[in-house]
Each structure stands twice: as structure tokens, then as C-alpha cells.
């Protein structure tokens, strides 16, 4: 079978999985889950996409500077957006402008940074769908656009740019203490959600943090 036919079949099945997952399973998931659980799922999707990008760099398909720029754009762009979920911003807000610029910069970096032997539409389309657009599409679909409460951040969401948060943590002891408490709560929540999915993690989590015993007992009963 010709390589072009193999690529065509691969893309067909990839688009099929994308359509079934994003178009069918994801909307049903976000309707049944809390905002914190949807945020955790977005983190997982972003981690998988970033792992795919690292694999592309590992096999030598892109130049090293592309990966450095891509990781920075992911951290300041998608990761910052997921941290603030489910807060909704106006389409003409500085937040939306920043996201657009970072996505464009990341895409341009991949276009210019693909090595000569790998500069093909196949590689570019794969990166675009698998690593660039999929996490953002999941995030956009999950946003409670149109709901009255969507513009009001929840108690565990800080609607501040991540660069500003980092600066405040570095220079302000009070913000540093608040940051530790917030992320401790988020890590504990992620651990409990992971234990619900994989019950065998209960003993490991108890060794790492004995204070989780009561919460894990409640999760086991559910």
C-alpha cells in the first residue's frame, strides 16, 4: 500500500475518533460533571497534547527552538485558560487577544521550524489537530457561554493572568501563602478524582498524605 494511502486511512480514523470524542462524548461528560472535574479533564488533555509535541521534537521533526516557544505558548495560553475555567471572557478582551496571538505564534513556529525532510502537510495537519486545536476546542465547548453565572469566577478560580500571579508570588509573602493553599487544595482534589477512577491508588495516596483518609473513605462509599 502506498504511503499516501496509509496517511489517508490514518487521518480518516483520527478524524472519526475526534468527531466521536469531541462531538459526542465530551458534551455529555461536561453536562454531568462539576467545573472542577471538567478542569481536571482539561489538564489531562493538555498534558497529552504537550506529550505529543515533545515526541515530535524527540524524533527530530522540529528544531529545538520550536519546542521552547511552543511550551511557553502552552503555559501562558492554554494552561492559563484552563486555570481560569469556567470563567468566560469577552471576545474583545485582552485575554482573548492574548490567546489568539499565542496560538498564531505557535502555529507559525511549527510552520517555520519543521525540518526540511519533514516539511509536509501531513506533519503540519497532525500537529494542528492533535496538539494545537484539540485542547482549545475542548475548552471552548466546556465554557458555560450564555449562562448568568459564567462571568463570575468560582471560589477556587483566580481570574488573573498567570504571569501576574507568578510575579505576585515571588514578591509578596501573603500571595505566596495563598498560592500554596490554593494549589494544595487543587492537588488534593485531583488525587481524590484519580482515586475514584483507579481505586488501587488509595493506599499510595494514604502513604503520601494520611489526612486524605476521611475523604478517600467517602469517595469509596460513593
ZIMODA-V647597 format. One line per field, one symbol per residue. phi: phi as a letter, one per 20 degrees, with the letter a starting at -180 (. if undefined). burial: # if it has 16 or more other C-alpha atoms within 10 Angstrom, else .. Layout:
phi->???
burial->???
This chain:
phi->.fgfffffffffffffffffffedffgffffddfffffffffgfffffffffffffffenfcfgffffffffffffeffffffegdfddffdfgfffffffffffffffffeeffgfdfbfgffffffffdeegfffgfffefffnefefedfffdddecgfffffffffdcfffffffffffffffffffffffffcgfegffffffbgfegfffffffff
burial->.................#...#...#...#....#########.##..##..##.##...###..##.##..##.##############.....#...#..##..##.###.##....#....#..#.####.###.##..###.....#...#..#.#..#......#.....##..#........#########.....#..#......#...#......
